[in-house]
Amino acid sequence: MLETISIKTFTDKDKQVLLKELGYNSDDEFVLDNDGNQVIDPYLEEPVKVSNMIILPGSTIILDNNPLSISSYLEEYADVKF
């Protein structure tokens, strides 16, 4: 059974630990990929901040928690079940 947890209450340090487990990193402000490049939200075309990141259930896709990003993702991947 899949368990969903909210990272809203995580500290930025807790989020950084989670990022490392998923193969990402951070510079204390932005989410970084394996090569040290800032992860860019594909819908906002802006770097994702650790404080604003969201990881959707069943994925390792990291987005900004902006409603536009979330709704755009859900629209693009309408077949994804949470």
N, C-alpha and C positions, 0 to 999 in steps of 0.2 A: 504494500500500500504506500502510495506517495504521500509524504507529509510536507505541507507547505508552511513556511515560517515567514514572518514579516521581518525585514531588516530595517524598518523605520526606527526602531528603538536601539539599533546597534550604534555604538560609537564609531567614529571614523577609523579608529585603530582596529576594532572588531571587523569592520568592512575590509580593511587592508589584509587581515588574516584570511578572510574568505576569498578575496581576490587572488592571493598567492596559491590557495588550494585549487583554484580554477585555472591557474596558469597565467594569471595577469599580475600586475604590480601597480604601484602608485608612487607619486612624488610628494605625497602628503596632501595634494590638492586634486590632481587629476588621475584618472584611471589610465594605466599604460599597458600596451600589449607586450608580447615577448621580446620585441626589439627595442623597447623603451619609447615607442611612439605613443602619443596620446590617442586613446580610443575616441573615435568621432561618432556621435549619434547620427545614424544615416538619415534620419528624418528632419532633424534640426540643423544638421551639418555643423555642429558645435562640439567641442571636446566635452566628455562626460566627467563631471566632478564626482569625487568620492562621496561627498555629502548629498548629492542628488541622484546617485545611481540606483537603478532598479535591475534586478535579474528576474526575468519572467520564469514561472514554473516550467520545468521540463526542458530548459535550455541553459546555455551559458552566454546568451546574447545579453550584453550590458547596454542599457539605454539610460537616457536622462529620464527622471520621473515626471517630466512634463506631460500633461494630458494629451497633447498633440502627438508626441512620440508613441505613447502607449496605444492610442486609438489608431494611429497609422500602422503600427505593427499588427494589431488585431485585424485591421482591414486587409492588410497584405497577406497575413497567414490565418485566414478565417477558419481553416480546417483544424487549427491547433486547439486541443482540448485541455482545459486547466483542471 
